[in-house]
């Protein structure tokens, strides 16, 4: 893994990094702005395509299908697509993915395009999301080091949440006038993103050379085994998945909750929007405040209590509070999850060999997408029979108990430090040449095996 440029000021180990230190890195600025543009464009396009399909077909089902299609690449092949990012230079992957999406959005904006063609093109365009996002995620630890990485990851997560709110509002407003204009706007954001990355990020060689490639499916499997076959990475994955499994519920049931107990002064749609926005707003506040106010050691100590707190604050939903109180509970839950994520991300990066970063990102991102969908589906079915307050309250109480078990089984400090040391040694080891061995088997011990060390150069 390449070192950062020499003129950067290192952040201290004792205190948290500052926003100034992070934004002083020009490559981070380029990726940050490019990612923000892409995210906003994505959400604008979702709002526009949903409306465009509805205008053409007057079908709620097809309109919802147009929205859901954008999630399919992650669900049906996220890890496989993300593995592609490991084979090529990260900058090239990001630029190519942006250009592909830019061109396809221009085609979708053509007038009188059949609905089936729109759905197919949206699906093809979103196939570029996993490799593009995986490359961006894998590049971050190369650009930022130490505590600046934690703050940089927090900023990325927060701007992603904010982009969702801004993109949906802006996209719905423009699409109401002309959906094609919104799609052209999205195409322009991808074009600007590609330019920023191409000229703002230094060229680096791919971590996986042609000599070290095997079958793409096998490489994807290695990513799964790396995440779930290594004690520390598996613990982080379980913690993150569990947090997402329980925190998404208020957002997923917001529409039914808002209509169940209407407020005289507010339309149900407004109440729904407040509940749905509360969790992302809390996530932003938690991520930024915890990353900025506490140093690395304190953040690591806070991670486990916040993990238990995330579902625990939703337990009062059992008493059927007013919707605005539900929004406050959702905000607190989002704050706890937002406070966890930057620390978990940094620890994950530190314990992960560099050559597996893109594949590991694909595994984690896909798991989060699937587990959130399953949580909303299950609680929706249960709430239909037992009522929303009871389901959310009991669901969250079970979540608090599960999270307590997860944090009690958290690896000890020696195990964590050993995993970080092993990954650092693997990253510093030059390639030993191709081999037929599977580098991800027995992940807790493989870095000490010279025959397998080549896979993580």
N, C-alpha and C positions, 0 to 999 in steps of 0.2 A: 504494500500500500504506500502510495507516495506521501511524502511529508507536505505540510502546508508551506506556503511561501515564507521566506525567511523574515520579511519585514513585519509580520503580524506580531502583535503583543500577546504573549501567553496569558491566559487567565489563571488566577491563583487557585491552588487546590483547596485553600481554606474557605474562600468566599465564592459567591455566585458570580458568573460572568455577567457582563453588562450588554445592553442592546447596542451600545456604541461599538463594543469589541466585535460583536457578531456582524453588524452591518459594515464594519470596516473592511471585511473580506469581500472583494469585488465579485468573486465567483458566487458567493452566497447571495449577493444582491441580485445577480442575473437569474439564478435559479429561483429565488424567492418571487421576483416579479413575474417571471415566466410561468411559474406554477400557479400564481394567483390569477393571471390572465386565463390560463387553461381551465382552471376550476370554475371561474365565473362564466366563461364561455360554455362549459359543459352544462351548467345548471340553466343558463339561458336557453340552450338548445333543447333541454328536456322539456321546459315549459312550452317552448315554441312548437316542438314536434307533437307534443300531446294535444295542443290546441289545433294544430294543422290537421292531424288525423281526425279529430272530432268534427272539424268543419267539413271535411270531405265525406265522412261516413255517417255522422250523427250517432255514432256508436260509442257508448261509454266503455264497453269491453275492449274495443280496438284502441281507443284512446289510452286506456290503462295499459294495454299490451305495449303500446309505443313507449310508455314510460318504463315499463319493466324490462324491455329488451336491452336497455343499457346496462343492466346488472348481469345479464346472462354470461358474458365472457368470463367474469370472475367465477361464476358458479360452475360452468361447464369445462373451463380450461385455464383458470387463473394461474396456478403453479406452472403449468406447461408453457404458457405464453411468457410468464415472468422469467422462466429459465433461459429464454432467448436472449435476455438482456445480459446474461453472463458470458455469452459467446462473442459479443462485439463490444467495442468501446462505448462507454456509457453516453458520452456526448452524441455520438452518431445515432445511437438507439433513440435518444430523446428527440433529436432533430427529425429523423425519419418518421417517427410516430406522429409528431406535430404536423408534418407536411401531408401525411396520409389523411389525417383527420381534417385538415384544412381543405384539401381537394374534394373529399367526400361531402363535406358540408356545403360546398359550392354546388355540387350536383343535386343534393337534396333540396336546395333552395330553388331549383328550376320549377317553373310553373306547371301545374297539371300533371305532376309526377304521380303515377298510381300508388295507392296506399301500400300495397305489397312491396313495391320497390322501395318506398320510404323505410319500411320496417327492415328490409334486408340491408339497405345501405347504413342504417343506424347501427345494426348489429355488426356489420363489417368495420365501421368506424370505431366502435367501442372495443373491438379486438386489439386496438393499439393502446388501450389504457393500461392493461397489466404490464407489458414490457416497458412502456414509457415511465410509469410510476415506479416500477421496480428499479429502473436505472437511476432515477432521481434519488430514490431512497438509498441505494447503494453508494451513490456519489457523495452524499452528505458527510459521512465519516471521513472521507478523503479530504474534503474541503475544510471542515471544522474539527478541532480536536479538543480534548479536555472538557471543561464545563461549558465552553461555547457550543459544543454539540448539543447538550441538553437544552440550552436556550433556543438554539436554532431549530431543533425538532419541535419544541413547544410553539415557536412562532409559526412553523409550517402547519402544525395541527390546528392552531387557532385560526389562521387565515383560511384554512379549508372549511372550517365550520362557518366562519363569517361569509365566505364566498357562496355557501349554500343559500343563506338567507338573502344576500344581495342578488345573486343570480336568479333565484326564483321570482323575486319581486320585480326585478328589471325585465326578466324574460317574459313574465306574464303581461307586463305593461306594454312592451314593444309588440309582442305577439298579438295582443288585442287589436293593434293597428294593422300589422302585417307580419305574419309568421316568417315570411321570407327574409325580411329585414333582420329579424333576430338571428336567423341562421347565417346570414352574411356577416353579422357581427361576430358570431362564434368562429366563423372561418378566419376572420381578421385576427381574433385573439390567438388562434393557433399559429398564424403566420408570424405575428410579433414574438410569440413564445419561441418559435424555431430560430428566429434571428437573434434573440437575446442569448439563447443557449449556444448557438454556433459561434458568436463573436464574443461572448462573455465568459465562456468556460474553456479552460485549457484542454488540449488534446491529450488523452492518456491511452495507453494500450489496453486491450481487453485483458482481464485477469485470467481468463481461460483461453489458452492458445489452441490453435487447430490440432496440435499434437496431443492435447489432453482431452479432446472431445470424445464422447462415446455416443450412444443413441440419446436423442432428446428425452424420451420417456425415462431412460435410466438416470439421466442427469436430474430430471424432476424428482424421481424417487429418492435420489441422494439428498435433495433438499428436505424432503419429508423426514428421512431418517436422521438428518442432522438436527432438525428442530426437536423431534420427539424421542430421539435416541440419546440425547445429551441431558444430563440431570438439570443443569441450570437453565438451559434454553427451554426444556419441557416445563419447568416450574414457571417461567415467565409466560409461556404460551397459555398454560392453564389459568394463571392469574388474569391475564388480559381477556381471554375468552369468557371466563366466569363473570368478570366485570361487565362486559358487553352484553352478556346473556340476560342480565337482570336490569341494567340501566336503560335499555331501549324500550321497555314496556310502556311507560307513560306516553312516549312519543307515538308508539304504534296504536295505542287505544285512544288518542286525543280526540278524534272525531266523535266517537261514541260517548266519551266522557263529557264533552262540551254540550252535546245534545241531551244527555241524561238529566243534567241539572242546569238549565239555562239561567242566565243572569239578565235581569230586566234591562239594564242599561247597555248591554253588549249583545251583538249578534252571535249566534253559536259559532259562525265561521271565525270571528275575531277571537273568541275564547279558545277555539281549536288551535289557531295560529300561536296564541300566547303559550299554550301548553307545549306545542311542538318546538317553539323557539327557546323555551326555558332551558332544556337540556344542553343544546349547543352553546347558549350564552354562558351557562355555568361551566361548561367544558373550557371555553375560552378563558374565563376568569381564573379557574383552577390551574390551568396549564401555565398561564403567564405569571400569576402571583406566586405560586409555589416555586417555579423555576427562578424567578427573579429575587425573591425574598430569602430563600434558604440555600445554603451551600450544599455540595454533593452528599456529605455525610448525613446531614439532617434530612435531606430529601429521601435518601435511602431508608432512614428510620421511619419516615412518615408513610412510606408506600404501603406497608401492611395495614396500619390502622385505617388509612383511607380506603383500602380495598374492602374492609369490613363495613365501613361507614356508607359506602356507595349504595348497597341494597338496604341497609338498615334505616336510612332516612326515609325510605318509601313505605315502611311498615305502617305508619299512621294512616295510610290510605285505607286501611281496614275499617276505619271509623267513618268513612264516607264524607270527607271534608268537601267544602265548596271547590269548584274548579280552579279558582285563583290560588287557593292553598295548595292544590295539586301541582300547580305551576311552580310554586316556591319549593315544594319537595323535589320536583324534577330538576330545578336549578341546583339545589344542594347536591343531588345525586350526580349531576353533570360536573359540578365543581370537584367532587371527590375523584371521579374517573379522570378528569382533566389533570388533577394533581398527580395521579399515578403514572400516566402515559409517558411523559418525557423521561422520567427516571427508568421506567421499564424499557423504553426504547434504547436508552444509552447503555444500560446493562446488557441488553440483548446484543447490541453492536459489539461491545467489549468482549463478550464471551463467544462471539461467532467468527470463524475464519473468514477473511475478506472475500475469498473466492466463492462463498456461498451466500453472500448478502442478497443478491437479487432473487435467488431461488427461495431463500428463507422469507423474504418479504412477500413473495407470491403465496407461500403457504399460510403466513399469518393473515394477510389481507383477505384471502379466500375464506379462511376459517371465520373471520369476523363477519363477512357478508352472510355466510350460511347460518351462523349461530344467531345473528340478529333476526334473520328471516324466520327461523324456527321458533324463536322466543315469541315474536309477534303472532305467528300463526297459532301456537299452542295457547297462549293467553287469550287470544281472540275467541277460540273455540270454547275454552273454559268459561270465559266471561259471558258468553251467550247463555250458558246454563246456570252459573252460580252468581253472576253479577260482578261488575267491574271492581268495586271496592274490595270485596272479599278475595277475589282472585289476585289482585295486585298486592294486597296486604300479606296474604299467605305466601304468595310467590316470593315476595321480598324477604319475608322472615326465613324461608327456606334458603334463600340466597345468602343471607347474613350468616347462617350456620355453615353453609358450604364454604363461604369465603374464610370463615374462621378456621375451618379444617385446612384449607389451602395455605393460609399463612402459617399455621402451626407446623405444616410439613415443609415449609420453606427451607432450602438448603442452608447449611451453616456457613459462616463467613469463610472458613478455610476452603470449603468446596467452591464457593463463588470465586475467591481469589485464585484458586488453582485453575478454574476454567478460563479466567481472564488471562492468566499467565500462559496457559497452553495455546490459546488462540493467538496471543501476541507472538509467541515463538513460531507458530505455524505461518503467520503473516510475514515474518522476517526470513523464512527459509526459502531459498531459491528452488525452482523446479528441479525435480530429480529425474525427470523423464517419464514418458508414458508407461503405463502398466495396465494390466487387465484386472487388477484388484479393484474391488468396490471401495472407494475412499470413505464412504459414509457408514460402513458396517462397524458396529461397536464404537459409536462416536465418542464415548467417554475416554477411550484409550487410543484411538487411531493416530492422534498427532505424534505420539511417541514412536510410531512405527515408520521407519525410514522408507519402506516400500510405498506407503500411502501418502507421505508428506507432500508429494508433487501436486496433489489435487487442491491444495489450499495456498498455493504460492501467490 
